[in-house]
Amino acid sequence: MAVTDDEDRLLLGRGPHWPEGRMSVLAGFVEAGESLESAVAREVFEEVGVEVTDVLYRGNQPWPFPASLMVGFTAKAKTSELTLDPAEIVEAAWFSKGELAWAVHTGRVALPPRVSIARRLVEQWYGGELEQQVEHSNFRGQAAQ
């Protein structure tokens, strides 16, 4: 779920089991009887406390779990204040295009793999490819996966 605000900043977050610096668009699961668009709005609100509108389908990809499919959406944030659910998201931030390009270039942020729909959503928002120029580390001297 690629969420942008009124300043065209992109929201990225990090799950509790990810290494420091690894950031991605938000993700979640659809509940039984729930529409995909409703799931996007619910998951974004549950994970970071942001209400969204204008939820639009952007694509899909197979997911490596049996009978699963990853579905990509964009959405517009009604507000930009973040209230994180620490069980789901331990770090989240809004990035302008320049801020994200710098963070990726310097290795402070590692994006999802290029084969993922998450990376495609980020690069669609950015308007092109983002290149990691410096090997990302988790700031403990170990390369991140």
N, C-alpha and C positions, 0 to 999 in steps of 0.2 A: 504494500500500500504506500504509494509515493504521495505524501501529504505536503502541500505547499501552503504558505501563508500569503497575506496581502502584499508582502514585499518580494514575492517570488523566491522565498527561501525554502529549502527542502529540509524536512524533518528526518533525521537519522537516529537510530538507537542501537544499543548494545545489550544483548541478553546476558543473564548472570553467568552463563557457562562459556562465554566467548572471551578471548584474550583482550586485554586493554588495547584500545585503538581500533579493533574490528567493529565497523559500523555498517548498518544496512537500513533499508526501508523497513517499516514495521510489517509484521506478519501475524496471522491468526488462523483460527479454524471456524468453519461454518457450523452452527448448531442445527439440529433437526428442525425442519419447518421454517428456516430462516432464509431470506433472499441473500444473494451475494452482496448486494449493496448495503443491506442492513447489517450484515456481518462486518463489513469494512467499518461502518460508523460505530458499531458496538466495540469492536476490537481496539480501534484507535482510542476511543474514550476510556476503555478499561485499562489500557497499557500506559497512556500518557495524559489522560484527562482533557483531551482536545475534542471538541465537537466539530464534525465535518459536514460539508455539503458538496454538491456537484460530483458525486461519485461516478467515475467513468471506467468502463472495462478497457484494458489496454492489451491483453494477450494472456497466453497460458503456456505452461510447459509441464511435461511429465515430472513427477516427483518420485524419488527413489524408495518410497514406501508402497506396499501393495495397494492397488486400487486407489491411488491418490493422484491429484492434479493440483499444481500450483497455478493460481489465477491472479493476474496482476491488475491493479486498479490505480487510478489517480484520484485525489480528493482535495478539496480546498478547506483549509482550517477556518473556523469562525473566530477563533482567538489563538494567540500564540503562547499563552502561559502553560507551562508543563507541570503536571503532577504525576510523578512516576509510580507505577505499581512495582515495587522492588522485587517481587517474585517473578516478574516478566521482563522488566527493563531496569538496568542498573545505571544507565547513562543515556541521555538523549540531548540533542542540540539541533538548532536551526542553522543551516548553512546557506550563505549566498553562493553564487557560482564561483566567485573569486576566492572566497574562504575555503570552499571544498577543494578547488583546484590546488591551492597552496597546501592544505592539509594532506591531500593524497600525494602530491609531489614530494613533500618533505618526509613522508612516512608516518606522520602523526595519526592518519586515518588509513586503514586498510578496508577496501571495498569488497563486496562479495565477488566470487569468481566470475569471469566474463561470460561463462556459459549459462549463468543463472538469469531468471527473469528479473530478479532484484537489481542486478547490475544493469540490465537493459532499461529498467524504469529510471534508475539514477542517470544514466547517460542520455536517455530521451529528454529528461528535464534539463540536463546540462547543455545539450545540443551537440554532443560529440563524445569521443572517447576520452576517458581520464586515464592518464598513464602514471603508474607508480614508478617514480624515478629513484627512490631510495628504498632499500629493503626495509619493510616494516618490522619493527620489533615490538614486543609487548612491554618494553621499557624495563625489562629485567634481564636484558642481554640475550634473549632467545627469540628466534624468528617465529612469527605467528604463522599458523596454518591457513 
